[in-house]
Amino acid sequence: MPFTLNPATLLSGRYAIKDIPDLSGRIAVVTGGSDGIGYYDALGLAQAGARVLIISATHEHGKNAEKEINDGLVKNGKKGSVEWYELDMGCLADTDKLSRRLADELPRLDILICNAAVGQAPYGLTKDGLARHFEINNLAHYVMVVHLIPLMEKTVRSGLAAPGTVRIVMQSSEAHRASPSDVKFATKSEIMQERDPLVMYGRTKLGLILLARQLVKRVIDPSTKILAISVHPGTVDTHMQSAFTESYGIVGSVLEGLSRLFGKSPQEGAEASLWAATSIDIKADNCSEYQGNYYSEAHGKPGTEIDAAKDETIGDNFWMLCGQLTREILGRDLDVNRQTAQPTTA
């Protein structure tokens, strides 16, 4: 299907830092939190008092972000903090190891923002031999969130957090509209096929919408009122836009320039995910109205995503494929309520 961007999403709903409630005592995890949108997700949460764990692959970026944010917090008398954890999300064994470590060591977990991503970059393979876009953007987050949900449920059941305040946020994108018209997530060969960079990226952003919904369907105990939703940050000027030039040459450099000229800042781009993670408008008595939804802006209306994002068969296939690839790489299943059905091409 052709990718058609809704112009209204260029200037999405606003959610200011001042709108974030006091997060003192709460713990958050942000993947890809050392740069771009993820950096400002981490900064916003920490400024509100949270202890924030940022996860990224680059040592220099990670340590610099940790120091920069913490120095700023101290200077401004804020009580939050940031800790950096190194992880190459293109190695599923490492993702599995760190996720299990966090699940064992953290006393609670209130917020998980799945933000790390390969952008509109050329096709490549991970250490595990999988397509980079799929493993980093989708499969690694599947493994991480499945390991961390029990801790999030414990956070609610133990009374550490009020129902409706513990949340999982998928950093999706309106680029999910660039998903191929024949997308099914039915086989490994489908996601291993080299395609246009925007198509590969868009398919994984569709995958994140599906992942949020599958977590609601299969894993999250409804009584805990843990919220899983996905958002679009807007058209944002981040380092990922440099992939336009790498992928598309002269045309890509023009697109990169337009993004820098008209796109949001990364700080503005973080507003949608911060809204989803912290808004006090979402409460225990109404969180079911938000559960599993995709929002193209903060305070937005649900239901604007493409039909494939609402397709139960495609969603089931995505979940089963993640389970299949996890078994292939790790040699075992994760402890999830997985159905026995297999991916289908129907």
Secondary structure, DSSP 8 states (H G I E B T S, - for coil): ------GGGGG-----GGGS---TT-EEEEETTTSHHHHHHHHHHHHTT-EEEEEES-HHHHHHHHHHHHHHHHHTT---EEEEEE--TT-HHHHHHHHHHHHHH-S---EEEE-----S----B-TTSSBHHHIIIIIHHHHHHHHHHHHHHHHHHTTSS-TT--EEEEE--GGGGGS-TT-----HHHHHS---HHHHHHHHHHHHHHHHHHHHHHTS-GGGT-EEEEE---SB--GGGHHHHHHHHHHHHHHHHHHHHHSB-HHHHTHHHHHHHH-TTS-TTTGGGTTT-EESSTT--S--S-GGGG-HHHHHHHHHHHHHHHHHHHSS--SS---S------
